[in-house]
């Protein structure tokens, strides 16, 4: 191959390689997760300490009934933003826990009618649990959730 042909082909090859890199490097993010969960807690527990320490929100003295459904899990494939909004009309509290049971965030509104919820950055893939507990509210509520991958 002569020198002119090499000089003409080299820039074309470089553009082809650079143009292909974003297609290889850009991995599409998974679709957001969203839905509604139902929580049932027929054993209201006003002994729960409601303050700014998220670790105390759903830890009271009254045991759960066998029919209670206080938690739901969400499995995520990577980091992202979790938003949970409760549809309570009376007094509930909530928290988000990691797979070890450590409380990552919680909510106990300033009034009994305040919707309980949180927005939380989850920094890695894993299984997380959203827990709602009835302080002195209605026996069943729903909560809407959305997780958007970053």
ZADO-1210 file (C-alpha; in nm, 4 decimals, padded with zeros to 6 digits):
<atoms>
<atom x="00.0000" y="00.0000" z="00.0000" code="UNK" pos="1"/>
<atom x="00.1422" y="00.3378" z="-00.0879" code="UNK" pos="2"/>
<atom x="00.1885" y="00.6217" z="00.1536" code="UNK" pos="3"/>
<atom x="-00.1070" y="00.8293" z="00.0244" code="UNK" pos="4"/>
<atom x="-00.3471" y="00.5380" z="00.0667" code="UNK" pos="5"/>
<atom x="-00.2336" y="00.4853" z="00.4291" code="UNK" pos="6"/>
<atom x="-00.2833" y="00.8553" z="00.5082" code="UNK" pos="7"/>
<atom x="-00.6322" y="00.8504" z="00.3570" code="UNK" pos="8"/>
<atom x="-00.7446" y="00.5342" z="00.5413" code="UNK" pos="9"/>
<atom x="-00.6059" y="00.6247" z="00.8864" code="UNK" pos="10"/>
<atom x="-00.8504" y="00.9137" z="00.9614" code="UNK" pos="11"/>
<atom x="-01.1475" y="00.7068" z="00.8449" code="UNK" pos="12"/>
<atom x="-01.0480" y="00.4181" z="01.0720" code="UNK" pos="13"/>
<atom x="-01.0023" y="00.6538" z="01.3671" code="UNK" pos="14"/>
<atom x="-01.3513" y="00.8039" z="01.3182" code="UNK" pos="15"/>
<atom x="-01.5037" y="00.4562" z="01.2975" code="UNK" pos="16"/>
<atom x="-01.3392" y="00.3473" z="01.6238" code="UNK" pos="17"/>
<atom x="-01.4351" y="00.6666" z="01.8113" code="UNK" pos="18"/>
<atom x="-01.7896" y="00.6504" z="01.6753" code="UNK" pos="19"/>
<atom x="-01.8305" y="00.2924" z="01.8005" code="UNK" pos="20"/>
<atom x="-01.7057" y="00.3622" z="02.1544" code="UNK" pos="21"/>
<atom x="-02.0205" y="00.5328" z="02.2906" code="UNK" pos="22"/>
<atom x="-02.2343" y="00.2457" z="02.1647" code="UNK" pos="23"/>
<atom x="-02.0174" y="-00.0027" z="02.3513" code="UNK" pos="24"/>
<atom x="-01.9671" y="00.2094" z="02.6653" code="UNK" pos="25"/>
<atom x="-02.3258" y="00.3357" z="02.7096" code="UNK" pos="26"/>
<atom x="-02.5136" y="00.0609" z="02.8914" code="UNK" pos="27"/>
<atom x="-02.8841" y="00.1429" z="02.9164" code="UNK" pos="28"/>
<atom x="-03.0240" y="00.1960" z="03.2654" code="UNK" pos="29"/>
<atom x="-03.2969" y="-00.0415" z="03.3823" code="UNK" pos="30"/>
<atom x="-03.6496" y="00.0955" z="03.3686" code="UNK" pos="31"/>
<atom x="-03.7769" y="00.2652" z="03.6844" code="UNK" pos="32"/>
<atom x="-03.9654" y="00.0501" z="03.9340" code="UNK" pos="33"/>
<atom x="-04.3001" y="00.1813" z="04.0544" code="UNK" pos="34"/>
<atom x="-04.6247" y="00.0678" z="04.2056" code="UNK" pos="35"/>
<atom x="-04.8447" y="00.0663" z="04.5137" code="UNK" pos="36"/>
<atom x="-04.8155" y="-00.1463" z="04.8246" code="UNK" pos="37"/>
<atom x="-05.0881" y="-00.2169" z="05.0798" code="UNK" pos="38"/>
<atom x="-05.0046" y="-00.2230" z="05.4505" code="UNK" pos="39"/>
<atom x="-05.2292" y="-00.3698" z="05.7206" code="UNK" pos="40"/>
<atom x="-05.1686" y="-00.3112" z="06.0886" code="UNK" pos="41"/>
<atom x="-05.4656" y="-00.4004" z="06.3080" code="UNK" pos="42"/>
<atom x="-05.2669" y="-00.3494" z="06.6278" code="UNK" pos="43"/>
<atom x="-05.2164" y="00.0253" z="06.6691" code="UNK" pos="44"/>
<atom x="-04.9221" y="00.1002" z="06.8955" code="UNK" pos="45"/>
<atom x="-04.9169" y="00.4495" z="07.0473" code="UNK" pos="46"/>
<atom x="-04.6097" y="00.3503" z="07.2541" code="UNK" pos="47"/>
<atom x="-04.3829" y="00.4006" z="06.9532" code="UNK" pos="48"/>
<atom x="-04.1438" y="00.6839" z="07.0285" code="UNK" pos="49"/>
<atom x="-04.1997" y="00.9427" z="06.7597" code="UNK" pos="50"/>
<atom x="-03.9058" y="01.1793" z="06.7334" code="UNK" pos="51"/>
<atom x="-03.6371" y="01.2712" z="06.4824" code="UNK" pos="52"/>
<atom x="-03.4440" y="00.9457" z="06.5341" code="UNK" pos="53"/>
<atom x="-03.5586" y="00.7185" z="06.2492" code="UNK" pos="54"/>
<atom x="-03.4474" y="00.4105" z="06.4435" code="UNK" pos="55"/>
<atom x="-03.7370" y="00.4506" z="06.6894" code="UNK" pos="56"/>
<atom x="-04.0301" y="00.4992" z="06.4518" code="UNK" pos="57"/>
<atom x="-04.1602" y="00.1442" z="06.4226" code="UNK" pos="58"/>
<atom x="-04.0233" y="-00.0041" z="06.7425" code="UNK" pos="59"/>
<atom x="-04.2935" y="-00.0072" z="07.0100" code="UNK" pos="60"/>
<atom x="-04.4311" y="-00.2400" z="07.2756" code="UNK" pos="61"/>
<atom x="-04.7350" y="-00.3970" z="07.1034" code="UNK" pos="62"/>
<atom x="-04.6599" y="-00.7106" z="06.8978" code="UNK" pos="63"/>
<atom x="-04.7944" y="-00.7400" z="06.5447" code="UNK" pos="64"/>
<atom x="-05.1044" y="-00.9514" z="06.4793" code="UNK" pos="65"/>
<atom x="-05.0698" y="-01.2588" z="06.2549" code="UNK" pos="66"/>
<atom x="-05.2786" y="-01.0800" z="05.9891" code="UNK" pos="67"/>
<atom x="-05.0605" y="-00.7676" z="05.9842" code="UNK" pos="68"/>
<atom x="-04.8587" y="-00.6865" z="05.6728" code="UNK" pos="69"/>
<atom x="-04.6131" y="-00.4204" z="05.7838" code="UNK" pos="70"/>
<atom x="-04.3351" y="-00.4530" z="05.5264" code="UNK" pos="71"/>
<atom x="-04.2584" y="-00.4917" z="05.1580" code="UNK" pos="72"/>
<atom x="-03.9218" y="-00.5459" z="04.9922" code="UNK" pos="73"/>
<atom x="-03.7770" y="-00.3897" z="04.6827" code="UNK" pos="74"/>
<atom x="-03.4781" y="-00.5379" z="04.4976" code="UNK" pos="75"/>
<atom x="-03.2682" y="-00.2963" z="04.2938" code="UNK" pos="76"/>
<atom x="-02.9893" y="-00.3672" z="04.0444" code="UNK" pos="77"/>
<atom x="-02.7881" y="-00.0527" z="04.1144" code="UNK" pos="78"/>
<atom x="-02.7870" y="00.2921" z="04.2697" code="UNK" pos="79"/>
<atom x="-03.0816" y="00.5253" z="04.2377" code="UNK" pos="80"/>
<atom x="-03.3473" y="00.7347" z="04.4066" code="UNK" pos="81"/>
<atom x="-03.6295" y="00.5703" z="04.6050" code="UNK" pos="82"/>
<atom x="-03.9412" y="00.7772" z="04.6751" code="UNK" pos="83"/>
<atom x="-04.2197" y="00.6405" z="04.8975" code="UNK" pos="84"/>
<atom x="-04.5395" y="00.8312" z="04.9806" code="UNK" pos="85"/>
<atom x="-04.7977" y="00.6912" z="05.2203" code="UNK" pos="86"/>
<atom x="-05.1690" y="00.7487" z="05.1748" code="UNK" pos="87"/>
<atom x="-05.2567" y="00.7508" z="05.5442" code="UNK" pos="88"/>
<atom x="-05.5366" y="00.9677" z="05.6792" code="UNK" pos="89"/>
<atom x="-05.4489" y="00.9140" z="06.0463" code="UNK" pos="90"/>
<atom x="-05.1346" y="00.8462" z="06.2507" code="UNK" pos="91"/>
<atom x="-04.8789" y="00.6067" z="06.0967" code="UNK" pos="92"/>
<atom x="-04.4988" y="00.6035" z="06.0790" code="UNK" pos="93"/>
<atom x="-04.2588" y="00.4471" z="05.8278" code="UNK" pos="94"/>
<atom x="-03.8971" y="00.3565" z="05.7693" code="UNK" pos="95"/>
<atom x="-03.6665" y="00.2094" z="05.5040" code="UNK" pos="96"/>
<atom x="-03.4216" y="-00.0613" z="05.6119" code="UNK" pos="97"/>
<atom x="-03.1265" y="-00.2244" z="05.4377" code="UNK" pos="98"/>
<atom x="-03.0763" y="-00.6017" z="05.4111" code="UNK" pos="99"/>
<atom x="-02.9157" y="-00.6082" z="05.7574" code="UNK" pos="100"/>
<atom x="-03.2184" y="-00.4395" z="05.9147" code="UNK" pos="101"/>
<atom x="-03.0425" y="-00.1067" z="05.9677" code="UNK" pos="102"/>
<atom x="-03.2755" y="00.1929" z="05.9373" code="UNK" pos="103"/>
<atom x="-03.1709" y="00.4194" z="05.6498" code="UNK" pos="104"/>
<atom x="-03.4552" y="00.6744" z="05.6686" code="UNK" pos="105"/>
<atom x="-03.7881" y="00.7217" z="05.8384" code="UNK" pos="106"/>
<atom x="-04.0891" y="00.9463" z="05.8702" code="UNK" pos="107"/>
<atom x="-04.3321" y="01.0363" z="06.1444" code="UNK" pos="108"/>
<atom x="-04.5160" y="01.3504" z="06.0376" code="UNK" pos="109"/>
<atom x="-04.5671" y="01.6580" z="06.2484" code="UNK" pos="110"/>
<atom x="-04.9405" y="01.5843" z="06.2793" code="UNK" pos="111"/>
<atom x="-05.1324" y="01.2543" z="06.2755" code="UNK" pos="112"/>
<atom x="-05.2765" y="01.3419" z="05.9323" code="UNK" pos="113"/>
<atom x="-04.9377" y="01.4083" z="05.7688" code="UNK" pos="114"/>
<atom x="-04.8689" y="01.1563" z="05.4886" code="UNK" pos="115"/>
<atom x="-04.5691" y="00.9443" z="05.5849" code="UNK" pos="116"/>
<atom x="-04.2954" y="00.9038" z="05.3262" code="UNK" pos="117"/>
<atom x="-03.9367" y="00.9669" z="05.2306" code="UNK" pos="118"/>
<atom x="-03.6987" y="01.0174" z="04.9410" code="UNK" pos="119"/>
<atom x="-03.3723" y="00.8308" z="04.9752" code="UNK" pos="120"/>
<atom x="-03.0623" y="00.7779" z="04.7610" code="UNK" pos="121"/>
<atom x="-02.9806" y="00.4050" z="04.7572" code="UNK" pos="122"/>
<atom x="-02.6101" y="00.3824" z="04.6789" code="UNK" pos="123"/>
<atom x="-02.5832" y="00.0196" z="04.5711" code="UNK" pos="124"/>
<atom x="-02.7705" y="-00.2832" z="04.4409" code="UNK" pos="125"/>
<atom x="-02.9508" y="-00.4880" z="04.7010" code="UNK" pos="126"/>
<atom x="-03.2725" y="-00.5650" z="04.8829" code="UNK" pos="127"/>
<atom x="-03.4393" y="-00.2955" z="05.0892" code="UNK" pos="128"/>
<atom x="-03.7481" y="-00.3124" z="05.3103" code="UNK" pos="129"/>
<atom x="-04.0151" y="-00.0452" z="05.3467" code="UNK" pos="130"/>
<atom x="-04.1974" y="-00.0712" z="05.6809" code="UNK" pos="131"/>
<atom x="-04.5171" y="00.1089" z="05.7850" code="UNK" pos="132"/>
<atom x="-04.6570" y="00.0872" z="06.1360" code="UNK" pos="133"/>
<atom x="-04.9891" y="00.2025" z="06.2747" code="UNK" pos="134"/>
<atom x="-04.9538" y="00.4398" z="06.5679" code="UNK" pos="135"/>
<atom x="-05.3213" y="00.5321" z="06.6095" code="UNK" pos="136"/>
<atom x="-05.4550" y="00.5274" z="06.2544" code="UNK" pos="137"/>
<atom x="-05.6794" y="00.3342" z="06.0222" code="UNK" pos="138"/>
<atom x="-05.6047" y="-00.0409" z="05.9990" code="UNK" pos="139"/>
<atom x="-05.5034" y="-00.0396" z="05.6290" code="UNK" pos="140"/>
<atom x="-05.3224" y="00.2127" z="05.4092" code="UNK" pos="141"/>
<atom x="-05.1457" y="00.2150" z="05.0746" code="UNK" pos="142"/>
<atom x="-04.8111" y="00.3644" z="04.9806" code="UNK" pos="143"/>
<atom x="-04.6906" y="00.4575" z="04.6337" code="UNK" pos="144"/>
<atom x="-04.3266" y="00.3925" z="04.5498" code="UNK" pos="145"/>
<atom x="-04.0910" y="00.4736" z="04.2659" code="UNK" pos="146"/>
<atom x="-03.7243" y="00.3847" z="04.2179" code="UNK" pos="147"/>
<atom x="-03.5291" y="00.5600" z="03.9413" code="UNK" pos="148"/>
<atom x="-03.1846" y="00.4275" z="03.8476" code="UNK" pos="149"/>
<atom x="-02.9049" y="00.6849" z="03.8230" code="UNK" pos="150"/>
</atoms>
